[in-house]
Amino acid sequence: MIVFWKKPTNELQVYINFPNIFKQKNQYHLSLLCVNDVNIYIMNPKFDKYLDEASQCVKCGICQHECPTYIATGDESMVARGRLALLEAVAEGDLKLSSGIADRMSKCTSCLSCVTNCPRGIDPVKIINAAKGEYFEKNGSDFISKMVFKYLGNNERSLYPLFKLIGMASNLFYSRIPAEGWLKESLPFVKNGIKKNFPQFGKRNLKDGLPEIVKVKNPKMRVAFFTGCMTDFVFQETGQKIISILKANNIETIIPKNIGCCGAPAYYMGDHKTALKLARENFRILSQLNPDYIIFNCATCGKVLKSIYETLLNLNGDFSCFSKKVIDIHKFLVVNKCKTEDLQNEEGSENKAYLATIKQLQKVKSANKKIRVTYHDPCHLKRGLNTYLEPREILKSLPMVDFVEMESPDACCGGAGGFNLKHYDLSLQIGKRKAESIKRTGADVVVTGCPSCQMQIMDVLHRADYDRPVLHTVELLNSKILA
């Protein structure tokens, strides 16, 4: 049955009331997507390569229960089964891959909840990302995205100048302009009179202040540390902590100077050519280094390195030789039984916000109280890489930590990299649920394993009037915070 109704925006919407039985190809289709007024698109953009897997969807609706965009909007076109139905209609020629459909695809956070819960083993995220690539190839993107991706694919220093520009703009202008008043309309990322809570950007690239090889005497192993853009330019204390831990455990660490962005921003926004270019170069550099492990601390970087590269590169050889070396820092520390006490040569921080965090938590400890800590599972770390026990094992081992589990710790926070910037209002709707879960724990500090999640949680907690430090797990290890 097809249902029509008008929303306050005078937008005509069309949905199918999906039966809970398997439908073979051509037995159903969606004839119109939400479009202004009455514009019907009928065109086949050769989507047949996605049709077979999409047609295996039985429309059972299990994907609704954890899909962050569906929970936030209640919109059937914002959940996996609705998105797949739209793409199947495109493949069958009943719809064209319009900007309206592309918008629904771009609002997928790639959280993988539909992938892990699908009873038929379908990977909707793979199909949706393929559709993003198809649309980008035919239609391109907005001017700013084009410039960013063009620069991203042609510079080994990746986003360094862009982050510097954002940091300067944030410190000099954005933070000083009131969210209320005549200027508020010109400010981006303002909602309900509150501006986005940006972290303090580093004054320099983390890698610029470090040797390419951090040597130790008689190293027991040799690892490459893939810092990622956010650790390089924003959360530099995390990178410094990881290096000090590795050095204390007599592990030689390579920090490749010429490595670029992992390619996640380009890939998830549909610019697969730029993502492929970055994948080829990073794969070449890391393979030539031939380390024992490739360590990462950003969940999305890890997911891209460990599995998306295989899809992009389409290697004839065995990719497992590379992927098995890629490991999250939590898992690396637990698997290799690394010590986290008596660390030497920890770098001091110039970040005022970070120093304030140390002071705030030391105050809690000075009252003879344990620091109450809760943990957020990044989507790409838990569902993408099956790493969720190790962070908890580390946190529970710390004597001054009172670990408390939040409700739905693996619910998407709404960060999702570029999604947070492109669909800010929707990201806040999703993040509100996460903020409420954190508040109920009464936590003094929130920890996670993804810089993008860190930035998003900082913002949504600020909006919930529950400002708390949001750190990477490693920052609590033998830290001044717990000293």
C-alpha positions as CSV (number, residue, x, y, z in Angstrom):
1,M,0.0,0.0,0.0
2,I,1.3,3.5,-0.9
3,V,0.6,6.3,1.6
4,F,0.6,10.0,0.7
5,W,0.5,13.0,3.1
6,K,1.6,16.6,3.4
7,K,4.0,17.7,6.0
8,P,4.3,21.3,7.3
9,T,6.9,21.9,4.7
10,N,4.4,21.2,1.9
11,E,6.5,18.2,1.0
12,L,4.8,15.3,-0.7
13,Q,6.0,12.0,0.7
14,V,5.5,8.5,-0.6
15,Y,6.1,5.3,1.4
16,I,5.4,1.6,0.9
17,N,3.9,-0.3,3.8
18,F,6.5,-3.1,3.6
19,P,5.2,-6.7,4.3
20,N,7.3,-8.9,6.5
21,I,7.8,-11.5,3.8
22,F,10.5,-11.8,1.1
23,K,9.7,-10.1,-2.2
24,Q,11.4,-11.2,-5.4
25,K,12.7,-8.6,-7.9
26,N,10.1,-6.5,-9.6
27,Q,7.3,-7.5,-7.2
28,Y,7.4,-4.2,-5.5
29,H,8.9,-0.7,-6.1
30,L,8.9,2.8,-4.7
31,S,7.5,5.1,-7.3
32,L,8.2,8.5,-5.8
33,L,10.7,9.9,-3.2
34,C,10.0,12.9,-1.0
35,V,10.2,15.8,-3.4
36,N,8.9,19.3,-3.3
37,D,5.5,19.7,-5.0
38,V,5.0,16.8,-7.5
39,N,8.1,16.0,-9.4
40,I,8.3,12.4,-10.5
41,Y,11.7,11.1,-11.7
42,I,11.8,8.0,-13.9
43,M,15.3,7.0,-15.1
44,N,17.7,4.1,-14.8
45,P,21.2,5.1,-14.0
46,K,22.5,1.6,-14.4
47,F,22.3,0.6,-10.7
48,D,22.0,-3.1,-11.5
49,K,25.2,-4.0,-9.7
50,Y,23.6,-3.1,-6.4
51,L,20.2,-4.6,-7.1
52,D,20.9,-8.2,-6.4
53,E,22.0,-7.7,-2.8
54,A,19.4,-5.0,-2.1
55,S,16.6,-7.2,-3.4
56,Q,17.5,-9.8,-0.7
57,C,16.2,-7.4,2.0
58,V,13.0,-9.0,3.4
59,K,11.8,-5.6,4.9
60,C,11.6,-7.1,8.4
61,G,12.3,-3.8,10.0
62,I,14.9,-5.1,12.5
63,C,17.2,-2.4,11.3
64,Q,14.9,0.2,12.7
65,H,15.6,-0.6,16.3
66,E,19.2,0.7,16.4
67,C,19.4,3.0,13.4
68,P,20.3,6.4,14.8
69,T,18.8,8.4,11.9
70,Y,15.5,6.5,12.1
71,I,15.3,6.8,15.9
72,A,15.9,10.6,15.5
73,T,13.4,11.2,12.6
74,G,11.0,8.3,12.4
75,D,11.4,8.6,8.7
76,E,11.2,5.3,6.7
77,S,13.5,6.7,4.0
78,M,16.2,7.2,6.7
79,V,16.6,3.5,7.7
80,A,18.4,0.7,5.8
81,R,15.3,-1.0,4.4
82,G,13.9,2.3,3.1
83,R,17.2,3.3,1.6
84,L,17.7,-0.1,-0.1
85,A,14.1,0.1,-1.5
86,L,15.0,3.5,-3.0
87,L,18.2,2.2,-4.5
88,E,16.4,-0.8,-5.9
89,A,13.8,1.5,-7.5
90,V,16.7,3.4,-9.0
91,A,18.3,0.2,-10.3
92,E,15.0,-0.9,-11.9
93,G,14.5,2.5,-13.6
94,D,11.5,3.6,-11.5
95,L,13.5,6.5,-10.0
96,K,16.6,8.4,-10.9
97,L,19.5,8.9,-8.5
98,S,18.2,12.4,-7.6
99,S,19.6,14.9,-5.1
100,G,16.7,13.9,-2.8
101,I,17.8,10.2,-2.8
102,A,21.4,11.3,-2.5
103,D,20.5,13.3,0.5
104,R,19.0,10.3,2.2
105,M,22.1,8.3,1.5
106,S,24.4,11.1,2.8
107,K,22.5,11.0,6.1
108,C,23.5,7.5,6.8
109,T,26.2,7.6,9.6
110,S,27.7,4.3,8.5
111,C,27.3,3.1,12.1
112,L,27.0,-0.5,10.9
113,S,24.1,-1.3,13.3
114,C,22.0,-2.5,10.3
115,V,24.9,-4.7,9.2
116,T,25.3,-6.5,12.5
117,N,21.6,-6.9,13.0
118,C,20.5,-8.0,9.5
119,P,19.1,-11.6,9.7
120,R,20.0,-12.2,6.0
121,G,23.6,-10.9,6.3
122,I,23.1,-8.0,4.0
123,D,25.6,-5.1,4.2
124,P,23.4,-2.0,3.6
125,V,26.3,0.4,4.4
126,K,28.4,-1.0,1.6
127,I,25.5,-0.5,-0.9
128,I,24.7,3.0,0.4
129,N,28.4,4.0,0.1
130,A,28.5,2.6,-3.4
131,A,25.5,4.8,-4.2
132,K,27.2,7.8,-2.7
133,G,30.1,7.1,-5.0
134,E,27.8,6.8,-8.0
135,Y,26.2,10.1,-7.3
136,F,29.5,11.9,-6.6
137,E,31.0,10.6,-9.8
138,K,28.0,11.9,-11.9
139,N,27.2,15.1,-10.0
140,G,30.2,16.0,-7.9
141,S,29.8,17.8,-4.6
142,D,29.6,21.4,-3.2
143,F,32.5,23.7,-3.9
144,I,34.1,23.5,-0.4
145,S,34.0,19.7,-0.4
146,K,35.6,19.6,-3.9
147,M,38.4,21.8,-2.9
148,V,39.1,19.9,0.4
149,F,39.1,16.5,-1.4
150,K,41.2,17.9,-4.3
151,Y,43.8,19.1,-1.8
152,L,43.5,15.9,0.3
153,G,44.4,13.8,-2.7
154,N,47.4,15.9,-3.8
155,N,49.3,16.7,-0.6
156,E,51.0,14.3,1.8
157,R,50.5,16.7,4.6
158,S,46.8,16.2,4.0
159,L,44.6,18.5,6.0
160,Y,47.2,20.4,8.0
161,P,46.6,23.9,6.5
162,L,42.8,23.4,6.7
163,F,43.0,22.5,10.4
164,K,45.3,25.5,11.0
165,L,42.7,27.7,9.4
166,I,39.9,26.2,11.4
167,G,41.8,26.6,14.6
168,M,42.7,30.2,13.9
169,A,39.1,31.0,12.9
170,S,37.8,29.3,16.0
171,N,40.2,30.9,18.4
172,L,40.1,34.4,16.9
173,F,36.6,34.8,15.7
174,Y,34.1,32.0,16.4
175,S,34.7,31.7,20.1
176,R,34.4,35.5,20.6
177,I,31.2,36.2,18.7
178,P,28.1,35.8,20.8
179,A,25.6,33.2,19.6
180,E,22.8,35.8,20.2
181,G,22.4,39.1,18.5
182,W,22.5,40.3,14.9
183,L,25.6,38.2,14.0
184,K,24.1,34.9,15.0
185,E,22.6,34.3,11.5
186,S,26.1,34.4,10.0
187,L,27.6,31.8,12.4
188,P,27.7,28.2,11.4
189,F,26.9,25.4,13.9
190,V,24.6,27.3,16.2
191,K,21.5,25.7,17.6
192,N,19.1,27.1,20.3
193,G,21.5,30.0,20.9
194,I,24.4,27.7,21.7
195,K,27.5,27.5,19.5
196,K,29.4,24.3,18.7
197,N,31.9,23.4,21.3
198,F,35.2,23.1,19.3
199,P,38.3,21.6,21.0
200,Q,41.5,23.6,21.1
201,F,43.5,23.0,17.9
202,G,47.2,22.3,18.2
203,K,49.7,25.0,17.3
204,R,51.6,22.5,15.1
205,N,51.3,19.1,13.6
206,L,52.1,16.4,16.2
207,K,54.4,14.7,13.7
208,D,56.4,17.8,13.2
209,G,57.6,17.7,16.8
210,L,58.6,14.0,16.7
211,P,61.3,12.0,15.1
212,E,60.2,9.7,12.4
213,I,61.6,6.7,14.4
214,V,61.3,6.7,18.1
215,K,64.2,4.4,18.9
216,V,64.8,2.2,22.0
217,K,67.6,-0.1,23.1
218,N,67.1,-3.7,22.1
219,P,63.5,-3.3,20.8
220,K,61.2,-6.3,21.3
221,M,59.1,-5.3,18.3
222,R,58.8,-2.5,15.7
223,V,55.4,-0.8,15.1
224,A,54.1,1.9,12.8
225,F,51.8,4.4,14.5
226,F,49.1,5.7,12.1
227,T,48.2,8.9,14.0
228,G,45.3,10.1,11.8
229,C,44.4,13.7,11.1
230,M,42.5,14.3,14.4
231,T,45.3,13.1,16.6
232,D,47.8,15.0,14.5
233,F,46.1,18.3,14.7
234,V,43.6,18.3,17.6
235,F,44.0,15.6,20.2
236,Q,47.8,15.6,20.3
237,E,48.0,14.5,24.0
238,T,46.6,11.1,22.9
239,G,49.4,10.7,20.4
240,Q,52.0,11.7,22.9
241,K,50.7,9.3,25.5
242,I,50.7,6.4,23.0
243,I,54.3,7.1,22.1
244,S,55.3,7.2,25.8
245,I,53.6,3.9,26.5
246,L,55.2,2.2,23.5
247,K,58.6,3.6,24.5
248,A,58.2,2.4,28.1
249,N,57.5,-1.1,26.8
250,N,60.7,-1.1,24.7
251,I,58.9,-0.9,21.4
252,E,60.4,1.0,18.5
253,T,57.8,3.3,16.9
254,I,57.8,4.6,13.3
255,I,55.7,7.7,12.7
256,P,55.8,8.1,8.9
257,K,56.1,11.7,8.0
258,N,54.8,11.3,4.4
259,I,51.7,9.4,5.3
260,G,48.4,11.2,4.4
261,C,44.8,11.1,5.6
262,C,43.4,7.6,5.7
263,G,40.8,8.7,3.1
264,A,37.7,8.2,5.3
265,P,36.2,11.8,4.8
266,A,36.4,11.3,1.0
267,Y,35.2,7.7,1.0
268,Y,32.1,8.3,3.2
269,M,31.1,11.4,1.3
270,G,31.3,9.6,-2.1
271,D,34.7,10.8,-3.5
272,H,36.0,7.3,-4.0
273,K,38.7,8.4,-6.5
274,T,40.4,10.5,-3.9
275,A,39.9,7.8,-1.3
276,L,41.5,5.3,-3.7
277,K,44.5,7.6,-4.3
278,L,45.1,7.9,-0.6
279,A,44.6,4.2,0.0
280,R,47.2,3.3,-2.7
281,E,49.8,5.6,-1.3
282,N,49.3,4.8,2.4
283,F,49.2,1.0,1.6
284,R,52.5,1.3,-0.3
285,I,54.2,3.3,2.5
286,L,53.0,1.0,5.3
287,S,53.7,-2.2,3.4
288,Q,57.3,-1.1,2.6
289,L,57.9,-0.4,6.3
290,N,56.9,-3.9,7.1
291,P,56.3,-3.3,10.8
292,D,55.1,-6.0,13.2
293,Y,51.9,-4.0,13.8
294,I,50.2,-0.9,12.4
295,I,48.7,0.8,15.5
296,F,45.8,3.3,15.4
297,N,43.8,5.2,18.0
298,C,41.0,6.4,15.7
299,A,38.3,3.9,15.2
300,T,37.4,5.1,11.7
301,C,41.0,5.2,10.5
302,G,41.3,1.6,11.7
303,K,38.2,0.5,10.0
304,V,39.3,2.1,6.7
305,L,42.8,0.6,6.9
306,K,41.7,-2.8,7.9
307,S,38.7,-3.4,5.6
308,I,37.8,-0.5,3.4
309,Y,41.2,-0.5,1.7
310,E,40.6,-4.1,0.6
311,T,37.4,-2.9,-1.2
312,L,39.0,0.1,-2.7
313,L,42.3,-1.5,-3.8
314,N,40.6,-4.7,-5.1
315,L,43.9,-6.5,-4.6
316,N,44.6,-9.7,-6.5
317,G,46.9,-10.9,-3.7
318,D,46.1,-11.8,-0.1
319,F,45.1,-8.6,1.8
320,S,45.2,-10.4,5.1
321,C,49.0,-10.0,5.3
322,F,48.4,-6.3,5.7
323,S,45.1,-6.2,7.6
324,K,46.1,-8.6,10.3
325,K,48.8,-6.1,11.3
326,V,46.3,-3.3,11.8
327,I,45.3,-3.1,15.4
328,D,43.6,-0.7,17.8
329,I,45.8,0.6,20.7
330,H,43.4,-0.9,23.3
331,K,43.7,-4.4,21.8
332,F,47.5,-4.0,21.3
333,L,48.1,-3.1,24.9
334,V,46.0,-6.1,26.2
335,V,47.2,-8.7,23.7
336,N,50.9,-7.8,24.3
337,K,50.5,-7.3,28.0
338,C,52.1,-3.9,28.0
339,K,52.8,-2.2,31.2
340,T,51.2,1.2,31.8
341,E,53.0,2.3,35.0
342,D,56.2,4.2,35.5
343,L,56.1,5.8,32.1
344,Q,59.1,8.0,31.4
345,N,59.6,11.1,29.1
346,E,56.0,12.1,28.9
347,E,55.7,15.4,27.0
348,G,54.1,18.4,28.7
349,S,51.0,19.9,27.1
350,E,50.5,23.4,25.9
351,N,46.7,22.9,25.6
352,K,45.0,25.0,28.2
353,A,41.8,23.0,28.0
354,Y,43.7,19.8,28.6
355,L,45.6,21.3,31.6
356,A,42.2,22.4,33.0
357,T,41.0,18.9,32.7
358,I,43.9,17.6,34.7
359,K,43.3,20.2,37.4
360,Q,39.5,19.4,37.5
361,L,40.0,15.6,37.9
362,Q,42.8,16.0,40.4
363,K,40.4,17.9,42.5
364,V,38.0,15.0,42.5
365,K,40.8,12.7,43.5
366,S,42.1,15.0,46.3
367,A,38.7,14.6,47.9
368,N,39.6,10.9,48.4
369,K,37.1,9.9,45.8
370,K,37.6,7.5,42.9
371,I,37.1,9.1,39.5
372,R,33.9,7.8,38.0
373,V,34.5,6.9,34.4
374,T,32.1,5.7,31.6
375,Y,33.0,4.5,28.2
376,H,31.4,5.2,24.8
377,D,31.9,2.4,22.1
378,P,32.7,4.0,18.8
379,C,30.7,2.3,16.0
380,H,33.7,1.5,13.9
381,L,35.6,0.0,16.8
382,K,32.9,-2.2,18.3
383,R,30.8,-3.2,15.3
384,G,33.4,-2.6,12.7
385,L,36.5,-4.2,14.4
386,N,34.9,-6.2,17.3
387,T,37.0,-4.3,19.9
388,Y,35.0,-3.5,23.0
389,L,36.2,-5.8,25.8
390,E,39.7,-4.5,25.9
391,P,38.9,-0.8,26.7
392,R,36.8,-2.0,29.7
393,E,39.5,-4.4,30.8
394,I,42.0,-1.5,30.9
395,L,39.7,0.9,32.7
396,K,38.7,-1.7,35.3
397,S,42.3,-2.3,36.1
398,L,43.0,1.3,37.1
399,P,42.8,1.5,41.0
400,M,41.6,5.1,41.0
401,V,38.8,4.6,38.5
402,D,35.2,3.7,39.4
403,F,34.0,2.4,36.1
404,V,30.2,2.6,35.4
405,E,28.6,1.4,32.2
406,M,26.2,3.8,30.5
407,E,22.9,2.7,28.9
408,S,23.4,1.6,25.3
409,P,27.2,2.4,25.3
410,D,27.4,1.4,21.6
411,A,24.6,3.7,20.4
412,C,25.9,6.0,17.7
413,C,26.8,9.5,19.1
414,G,26.1,11.2,15.8
415,G,29.7,12.3,15.2
416,A,30.4,10.3,12.1
417,G,33.2,12.5,10.8
418,G,31.9,14.8,8.0
419,F,28.3,13.9,8.8
420,N,28.5,16.1,11.9
421,L,29.5,19.1,9.7
422,K,27.1,18.4,6.8
423,H,24.1,17.5,8.9
424,Y,24.7,19.3,12.1
425,D,21.1,19.5,13.4
426,L,20.5,15.8,12.8
427,S,23.8,14.9,14.5
428,L,22.6,16.9,17.6
429,Q,19.3,15.0,17.6
430,I,21.3,11.7,17.6
431,G,23.8,13.0,20.1
432,K,21.1,14.1,22.6
433,R,20.3,10.5,23.4
434,K,24.0,9.8,24.1
435,A,24.3,12.9,26.3
436,E,21.3,11.7,28.4
437,S,22.8,8.2,28.8
438,I,26.1,9.8,30.1
439,K,24.4,12.2,32.5
440,R,22.5,9.3,34.1
441,T,25.9,7.7,35.0
442,G,27.0,10.7,37.0
443,A,30.4,10.3,35.4
444,D,33.3,12.6,36.2
445,V,34.9,11.8,32.8
446,V,33.9,10.1,29.6
447,V,36.4,8.1,27.6
448,T,36.2,6.6,24.1
449,G,38.4,5.3,21.3
450,C,37.7,7.7,18.5
451,P,38.6,11.4,18.2
452,S,35.5,12.2,16.1
453,C,33.4,10.8,18.9
454,Q,35.4,12.8,21.4
455,M,34.6,16.1,19.6
456,Q,30.9,15.2,19.2
457,I,30.4,14.1,22.8
458,M,32.1,17.3,24.1
459,D,29.6,19.3,22.1
460,V,26.4,17.4,23.1
461,L,27.4,17.3,26.8
462,H,27.9,21.1,26.6
463,R,24.4,21.5,25.2
464,A,23.1,19.2,27.9
465,D,24.7,21.5,30.6
466,Y,26.9,18.6,31.7
467,D,30.4,19.7,30.7
468,R,32.8,16.9,31.5
469,P,36.2,16.0,30.1
470,V,36.0,13.6,27.2
471,L,39.3,11.7,26.7
472,H,40.8,8.8,24.9
473,T,41.3,5.8,27.2
474,V,45.1,5.9,27.0
475,E,45.1,9.4,28.6
476,L,44.1,7.9,31.9
477,L,47.1,5.5,31.9
478,N,49.8,6.5,34.5
479,S,48.5,10.0,33.9
480,K,48.9,13.2,35.8
481,I,45.1,13.1,35.9
482,L,45.3,10.1,38.3
483,A,48.7,11.1,40.0
